[in-house]
Amino acid sequence: MSDKPVSEMSFEEAMNALETVVGQLERGDVPLEDSIKLYERGAELKKRCETKLKEAEEKVAAITLGEGGIPTGTTPVEGL
């Protein structure tokens, strides 16, 4: 497992770490205590991925279009 805190991971880092956790759990060769820790880390990683995806969706939703559908800037998320 990475020493980097989940809260500092990019979406890609969290997704890769989550895939590793899932792979370890699926193999079933991890002791019970370690499985519990892996499950907890997996839940934390899943939450991080969901948060980063929501942030990206909000940024995309905030893009404003001008005449002819050309992007002209962004609208603050609070204004949506």
Backbone bond lengths (Angstrom), bond angles and torsions (degrees), N, CA, C in turn:
res aa  C-N    CA-C-N  psi(-1)  N-CA   C-N-CA  omega(-1)  CA-C   N-CA-C  phi
1 M - - - 1.445 - - 1.528 109.94 -
2 S 1.303 114.31 147.31 1.460 120.63 179.17 1.525 110.49 -73.13
3 D 1.324 115.20 148.84 1.459 120.26 176.87 1.524 111.45 -83.44
4 K 1.327 117.05 -12.28 1.460 121.65 -177.43 1.532 109.46 -68.76
5 P 1.331 117.19 131.25 1.466 119.75 178.17 1.530 111.08 -61.49
6 V 1.303 116.77 140.14 1.461 121.57 -178.89 1.524 110.67 -56.72
7 S 1.320 117.51 -36.78 1.467 121.40 -177.89 1.525 113.50 -65.14
8 E 1.332 117.35 -14.73 1.466 121.44 179.65 1.530 112.36 -103.57
9 M 1.326 117.10 -0.84 1.466 120.63 -176.79 1.518 111.45 -79.84
10 S 1.334 114.34 145.74 1.460 119.92 171.18 1.527 107.28 -74.65
11 F 1.309 116.39 171.30 1.460 120.16 177.38 1.529 110.21 -58.14
12 E 1.324 115.86 -45.75 1.466 120.51 -176.96 1.528 111.79 -63.84
13 E 1.320 116.58 -41.70 1.467 119.99 178.63 1.529 110.96 -63.64
14 A 1.324 115.65 -44.13 1.465 120.02 -179.69 1.525 110.84 -65.54
15 M 1.316 117.39 -40.07 1.465 121.01 179.70 1.529 110.87 -65.35
16 N 1.326 117.06 -43.74 1.472 120.12 177.91 1.521 111.44 -62.77
17 A 1.328 116.43 -42.29 1.462 120.36 178.89 1.525 110.37 -64.90
18 L 1.326 116.88 -39.22 1.460 121.19 178.70 1.529 110.69 -64.41
19 E 1.321 117.05 -41.37 1.467 120.48 177.22 1.521 111.09 -61.49
20 T 1.322 116.85 -38.94 1.466 121.07 177.51 1.526 110.60 -63.91
21 V 1.320 116.59 -45.32 1.467 121.15 179.83 1.531 110.29 -60.98
22 V 1.319 116.47 -46.94 1.463 120.68 -179.43 1.527 110.11 -60.67
23 G 1.325 116.80 -42.80 1.464 120.75 179.04 1.522 111.93 -60.30
24 Q 1.329 116.26 -42.73 1.464 120.35 179.42 1.520 110.86 -65.20
25 L 1.321 117.06 -42.28 1.461 120.70 -179.80 1.532 111.45 -67.91
26 E 1.328 116.99 -38.03 1.464 120.69 -179.99 1.525 112.61 -66.38
27 R 1.326 116.61 -33.57 1.470 119.75 179.06 1.521 111.27 -63.85
28 G 1.319 116.38 -32.86 1.450 120.82 176.84 1.510 115.19 74.44
29 D 1.315 117.53 14.18 1.463 119.71 -178.63 1.533 112.44 -103.69
30 V 1.327 115.55 19.96 1.456 121.33 -178.81 1.536 108.09 -102.01
31 P 1.335 117.98 134.28 1.461 120.27 177.35 1.538 111.50 -56.80
32 L 1.320 116.26 153.75 1.464 121.90 -175.13 1.526 113.02 -52.89
33 E 1.320 118.06 -49.12 1.472 120.54 -178.91 1.525 111.20 -59.46
34 D 1.328 116.34 -41.89 1.469 120.20 178.44 1.528 110.91 -68.14
35 S 1.333 116.97 -34.94 1.461 120.89 177.51 1.519 110.78 -62.20
36 I 1.318 116.22 -41.01 1.467 120.49 179.05 1.525 109.96 -63.62
37 K 1.329 116.82 -44.21 1.471 120.58 178.92 1.526 110.46 -63.62
38 L 1.341 116.23 -41.14 1.467 120.25 178.65 1.526 110.46 -63.90
39 Y 1.317 116.92 -42.34 1.463 120.90 179.35 1.527 110.29 -61.01
40 E 1.324 116.50 -45.00 1.470 120.50 179.24 1.525 110.87 -62.33
41 R 1.334 116.23 -42.51 1.472 119.68 178.40 1.530 109.82 -65.05
42 G 1.310 116.38 -40.68 1.459 120.17 178.07 1.518 112.17 -59.69
43 A 1.323 116.91 -41.08 1.464 120.99 178.18 1.525 110.34 -63.82
44 E 1.319 116.27 -40.31 1.464 121.30 178.69 1.542 110.44 -65.80
45 L 1.323 116.29 -42.16 1.463 120.91 178.87 1.528 111.10 -65.45
46 K 1.317 117.44 -41.07 1.465 122.27 178.44 1.528 109.65 -59.95
47 K 1.322 116.27 -44.63 1.458 120.50 179.47 1.533 110.72 -61.91
48 R 1.336 116.63 -40.99 1.471 120.74 178.88 1.528 110.69 -62.59
49 C 1.326 116.55 -43.66 1.465 120.38 178.63 1.527 110.93 -61.60
50 E 1.333 116.79 -43.63 1.455 120.61 178.85 1.527 111.47 -62.47
51 T 1.331 116.89 -40.50 1.462 121.27 178.93 1.528 110.67 -63.18
52 K 1.334 116.63 -46.48 1.468 120.34 -178.82 1.526 110.78 -65.31
53 L 1.331 118.09 -37.44 1.463 120.66 177.37 1.524 111.06 -65.62
54 K 1.321 116.71 -41.30 1.471 120.66 178.65 1.523 110.16 -62.57
55 E 1.334 116.97 -41.93 1.470 120.37 177.73 1.525 110.64 -60.36
56 A 1.327 117.01 -43.15 1.464 120.96 179.91 1.525 110.80 -65.24
57 E 1.331 117.23 -42.16 1.467 120.82 178.36 1.516 111.15 -61.31
58 E 1.322 117.00 -40.10 1.464 120.79 179.56 1.522 111.04 -65.96
59 K 1.324 116.94 -37.55 1.469 119.97 178.52 1.520 110.20 -65.83
60 V 1.331 116.54 -42.75 1.464 120.41 -179.95 1.531 109.61 -65.14
61 A 1.328 116.68 -42.27 1.465 120.66 179.94 1.523 111.77 -64.77
62 A 1.325 117.71 -24.12 1.456 121.66 -176.40 1.526 113.23 -85.09
63 I 1.324 117.96 -5.98 1.469 119.91 179.31 1.522 108.62 -70.15
64 T 1.326 116.00 127.28 1.463 120.05 179.50 1.523 109.42 -98.82
65 L 1.315 114.62 144.27 1.458 120.49 -179.49 1.517 109.51 -110.67
66 G 1.329 114.86 138.83 1.457 120.46 177.22 1.516 110.10 -99.14
67 E 1.318 115.32 -157.14 1.449 121.84 179.70 1.521 110.86 -58.74
68 G 1.293 117.15 135.21 1.456 121.54 178.55 1.515 113.35 75.21
69 G 1.317 116.88 11.50 1.458 120.11 177.63 1.511 114.46 76.60
70 I 1.332 116.98 18.47 1.463 121.28 -179.75 1.529 109.07 -86.03
71 P 1.336 117.58 128.99 1.471 119.50 178.67 1.523 111.13 -59.84
72 T 1.317 116.59 132.22 1.457 121.02 -178.76 1.527 112.75 -114.72
73 G 1.294 117.56 -10.41 1.452 120.73 -179.10 1.508 110.16 158.54
74 T 1.300 114.08 -159.57 1.461 118.69 179.52 1.508 110.12 -128.83
75 T 1.299 115.21 157.09 1.452 122.81 175.68 1.513 107.12 -108.76
76 P 1.325 118.10 135.69 1.459 118.64 177.27 1.517 110.59 -54.85
77 V 1.311 117.42 138.99 1.457 122.80 -178.20 1.525 110.58 -55.73
78 E 1.329 117.12 -36.10 1.457 120.89 -179.35 1.525 110.96 -60.01
79 G 1.336 116.58 -26.14 1.444 120.73 -177.43 1.515 113.74 -83.28
80 L 1.299 117.72 -4.05 1.473 120.34 -179.10 1.494 112.49 -79.46
